[in-house]
Amino acid sequence: MNLILRYMTLADVSQVAAIDRLAFDLPWSERSYAYEVTESTYSYMVVLEAATESSTQGWRRWLLPVNGRSSGRRVVGYGGLWNIMSEAHISTIAVHPNYQGRGWGEILLAGMVRRSLALNAGYVALEVRVSNVRAQNLYRKYEFETTSVKPKYYRNNNEDAYDMRLALTAGARARFNDRYAALQVRHGFVDAYSDHEPPRRHPVEPEY
Ligand SMILES: CC(C)(COP(=O)(O)OP(=O)(O)OC[C@H]1O[C@@H](n2cnc3c(N)ncnc32)[C@H](O)[C@@H]1OP(=O)(O)O)[C@@H](O)C(=O)NCCC(=O)NCCS
């Protein structure tokens, strides 16, 4: 499979928001994503992009209703990372429901952890619903640990959140680097995100 991990751009926002609405009970607005990619100075938004098949089977079955286009490369998952002081915070992560369970969520998570390492973060934090065992398994696979419970964190049903953290110690960094190398071999994806600087957010006006 032809996969690229890269920075999210404004052009991706409608596809990202469509996946978000399928994946979450409380989706972000398109305006929120637009802010993250054009204005926020601490945001490192990522997408996983895949090649579409040429036949009308497979990819196009779900891509057409989502964005009305029929060919080329398409966003199949996305994530959000904030870097504030020495804390990296994963704000969101999702894979299109038709394509979950293929290791693509793992690519997104690993990409954001690697980006956090490049930013010299001391740890990576995130919140996850206590009922979301699937996501928790993914985070535990990458050595995240539950550090506390945030009561009634989610406003739609008052569900509690686990605060999960990965301390980026020297040992954790070394183990992560091995795991990341193995992941790249397994999926053969191109990484244009985790060790690249984000595109310029505020274009500088030319001086005359
Ligand atoms: C959570 C999510 C991003 C994982 O992405 P994915 O592509 O489905 O997961 P992957 O195929 O990369 O699996 C990676 C690991 O996740 C865990 N996992 C994945 N599917 C699972 C399942 N059905 N049951 C239990 N654990 C599962 C496993 O630890 C798996 O590793 P393994 O294959 O070595 O066992 C995806 O399921 C999703 O988008 N869910 C909806 C949105 C969401 O809940 N986001 C998290 C918010 S905190």
The ligand as an ORCA input file, in Angstrom:
! r2SCAN-3c Opt
* xyz 0 1
  C      -8.042      4.167     17.805
  C      -7.730      4.091     16.316
  C      -7.063      5.395     15.862
  C      -6.735      2.921     16.075
  O      -6.428      2.880     14.695
  P      -6.463      1.501     13.913
  O      -5.914      1.761     12.567
  O      -7.814      0.915     14.008
  O      -5.475      0.609     14.806
  P      -4.235     -0.255     14.303
  O      -4.669     -1.222     13.253
  O      -3.114      0.646     13.964
  O      -3.881     -1.112     15.623
  C      -2.864     -0.705     16.493
  C      -3.123     -1.292     17.866
  O      -4.345     -0.786     18.381
  C      -4.977     -1.810     19.162
  N      -6.207     -2.240     18.491
  C      -6.574     -1.989     17.208
  N      -7.789     -2.522     16.956
  C      -8.204     -3.122     18.099
  C      -9.377     -3.823     18.483
  N     -10.387     -4.031     17.618
  N      -9.476     -4.271     19.755
  C      -8.476     -4.067     20.619
  N      -7.335     -3.404     20.335
  C      -7.193     -2.939     19.078
  C      -3.997     -2.967     19.215
  O      -3.110     -2.731     20.292
  C      -3.268     -2.777     17.902
  O      -2.002     -3.366     17.907
  P      -1.837     -4.912     17.423
  O      -2.368     -4.959     16.032
  O      -0.368     -5.162     17.511
  O      -2.665     -5.731     18.373
  C      -8.999      3.808     15.465
  O      -9.590      2.634     15.928
  C     -10.007      4.935     15.457
  O      -9.945      5.835     14.627
  N     -10.989      4.905     16.402
  C     -12.026      5.943     16.474
  C     -11.477      7.250     16.982
  C     -10.829      7.078     18.346
  O     -11.357      6.409     19.218
  N      -9.649      7.728     18.532
  C      -8.946      7.712     19.797
  C      -9.394      8.849     20.650
  S      -8.522      8.914     22.209
*
